[in-house]
Amino acid sequence: MKHIKPIEELTFVDDYMFGFILQNEKICKELLERLLKIKIEKVVYPELQKSISPYYETKGVRLDVYVKDSDRVFDIEIQNSKNIDLPKRTRYYQSMIDIDSLLKGESYSELKESIIIFICTFDPFGENLPCYTFKNLCIENIQIELNDQAVKKIYNSTAYMRESDVEISAFLEYINTRTPTDDFTKKLSHLVEEAKLNNIFRDKYLTMNIHDQDITKEAYEEGLSAGLQQGLQQGLQQGIQQGETRGLQQGKYETARNMLNRNLPIEIVCECTGLSKDVIEKIKKETKQHFSG
């Protein structure tokens, strides 16, 4: 079961807190202008954790913060886990953002400039750069830019000391150390502490986590049932792999019992289930005792 982090321990880099703070249009606008060194006319309808799933069969994407001004679209993500395929995630987010725009009736030529921002608490590429900026360039001549107006900027908070821009460095330092060092980061820190005392924030945070736990529990129970059914009905490696994928050790045991009941050799059972010979022999002994009793 997913561990719910106590509200008192939440910081700006926690996903829900991050999204909540950036619902503040002034803060969101100031952060974008600070990171991108551009002037933003106005942040329009920021949407916390906006879900984009144009067709029911597609894999929807839940964005941390999804905002627009008059001619640009911004997606701002906080990323704490290294165990993700970050490059392909940016590619997928980009495609979903474009589809979202086109489904509203825009033509290709009307697609806005899109800037996807990942703020990482680790170095995703191991080069110790404070920021990695990606655009589509011609391999044969890197002076030629595709100019599709799609930009990905990935910030590495651990390299804040190497950032020459004072404002960006202070923000990345706050992400990395949770210590505010200028007016903006002090403002962020104050808003975080305010949010922890906000009853609406507290209720929504707890409700969201209970909902996520219910979904996780339901998915686990469905996976367990499917794994056991496959193991009992088929006794095939495919069923075992399905069970292993979901971490369903019980599915292996039930499959082993099923195969033993069919008098299959222990070696075959071991090979199909991945269980050790000692475990299989123990299951076989327990099965015999059950039927003899």
ChimeraX attribute file (.defattr): number of C-alpha atoms within 10 A of each C-alpha:
attribute: neighborCount
match mode: 1-to-1
recipient: residues
	/A:1	9
	/A:2	10
	/A:3	7
	/A:4	12
	/A:5	12
	/A:6	10
	/A:7	15
	/A:8	10
	/A:9	8
	/A:10	17
	/A:11	18
	/A:12	21
	/A:13	20
	/A:14	15
	/A:15	16
	/A:16	19
	/A:17	20
	/A:18	21
	/A:19	24
	/A:20	20
	/A:21	19
	/A:22	24
	/A:23	17
	/A:24	13
	/A:25	16
	/A:26	12
	/A:27	16
	/A:28	19
	/A:29	19
	/A:30	16
	/A:31	19
	/A:32	18
	/A:33	13
	/A:34	17
	/A:35	18
	/A:36	14
	/A:37	12
	/A:38	9
	/A:39	11
	/A:40	16
	/A:41	11
	/A:42	13
	/A:43	20
	/A:44	14
	/A:45	12
	/A:46	20
	/A:47	16
	/A:48	19
	/A:49	17
	/A:50	16
	/A:51	15
	/A:52	17
	/A:53	16
	/A:54	13
	/A:55	8
	/A:56	7
	/A:57	7
	/A:58	10
	/A:59	12
	/A:60	16
	/A:61	16
	/A:62	14
	/A:63	19
	/A:64	22
	/A:65	23
	/A:66	24
	/A:67	22
	/A:68	20
	/A:69	16
	/A:70	11
	/A:71	12
	/A:72	15
	/A:73	21
	/A:74	21
	/A:75	22
	/A:76	23
	/A:77	21
	/A:78	22
	/A:79	21
	/A:80	14
	/A:81	11
	/A:82	12
	/A:83	6
	/A:84	11
	/A:85	9
	/A:86	16
	/A:87	11
	/A:88	10
	/A:89	12
	/A:90	19
	/A:91	13
	/A:92	14
	/A:93	18
	/A:94	19
	/A:95	11
	/A:96	20
	/A:97	22
	/A:98	18
	/A:99	16
	/A:100	16
	/A:101	16
	/A:102	14
	/A:103	10
	/A:104	8
	/A:105	9
	/A:106	14
	/A:107	10
	/A:108	10
	/A:109	6
	/A:110	11
	/A:111	19
	/A:112	21
	/A:113	16
	/A:114	20
	/A:115	18
	/A:116	22
	/A:117	22
	/A:118	20
	/A:119	19
	/A:120	24
	/A:121	21
	/A:122	18
	/A:123	19
	/A:124	20
	/A:125	11
	/A:126	8
	/A:127	11
	/A:128	16
	/A:129	19
	/A:130	21
	/A:131	23
	/A:132	16
	/A:133	11
	/A:134	12
	/A:135	14
	/A:136	15
	/A:137	14
	/A:138	11
	/A:139	9
	/A:140	7
	/A:141	8
	/A:142	10
	/A:143	9
	/A:144	11
	/A:145	13
	/A:146	12
	/A:147	11
	/A:148	13
	/A:149	14
	/A:150	19
	/A:151	19
	/A:152	20
	/A:153	19
	/A:154	26
	/A:155	26
	/A:156	28
	/A:157	28
	/A:158	19
	/A:159	20
	/A:160	24
	/A:161	15
	/A:162	13
	/A:163	18
	/A:164	10
	/A:165	13
	/A:166	13
	/A:167	19
	/A:168	21
	/A:169	20
	/A:170	22
	/A:171	25
	/A:172	28
	/A:173	22
	/A:174	23
	/A:175	23
	/A:176	18
	/A:177	12
	/A:178	15
	/A:179	14
	/A:180	19
	/A:181	14
	/A:182	13
	/A:183	11
	/A:184	18
	/A:185	21
	/A:186	15
	/A:187	12
	/A:188	20
	/A:189	19
	/A:190	12
	/A:191	17
	/A:192	19
	/A:193	14
	/A:194	11
	/A:195	19
	/A:196	19
	/A:197	12
	/A:198	11
	/A:199	10
	/A:200	10
	/A:201	17
	/A:202	14
	/A:203	10
	/A:204	12
	/A:205	20
	/A:206	15
	/A:207	12
	/A:208	13
	/A:209	15
	/A:210	14
	/A:211	12
	/A:212	15
	/A:213	16
	/A:214	13
	/A:215	12
	/A:216	14
	/A:217	14
	/A:218	12
	/A:219	13
	/A:220	16
	/A:221	12
	/A:222	12
	/A:223	19
	/A:224	20
	/A:225	15
	/A:226	17
	/A:227	28
	/A:228	25
	/A:229	16
	/A:230	21
	/A:231	29
	/A:232	20
	/A:233	11
	/A:234	15
	/A:235	23
	/A:236	16
	/A:237	18
	/A:238	14
	/A:239	24
	/A:240	27
	/A:241	19
	/A:242	20
	/A:243	24
	/A:244	17
	/A:245	12
	/A:246	15
	/A:247	15
	/A:248	20
	/A:249	17
	/A:250	15
	/A:251	27
	/A:252	28
	/A:253	20
	/A:254	21
	/A:255	27
	/A:256	29
	/A:257	20
	/A:258	19
	/A:259	23
	/A:260	20
	/A:261	12
	/A:262	10
	/A:263	10
	/A:264	12
	/A:265	10
	/A:266	18
	/A:267	11
	/A:268	13
	/A:269	25
	/A:270	17
	/A:271	12
	/A:272	20
	/A:273	26
	/A:274	16
	/A:275	15
	/A:276	14
	/A:277	14
	/A:278	11
	/A:279	13
	/A:280	21
	/A:281	14
	/A:282	12
	/A:283	17
	/A:284	18
	/A:285	11
	/A:286	13
	/A:287	16
	/A:288	13
	/A:289	10
	/A:290	9
	/A:291	7
	/A:292	7
	/A:293	6
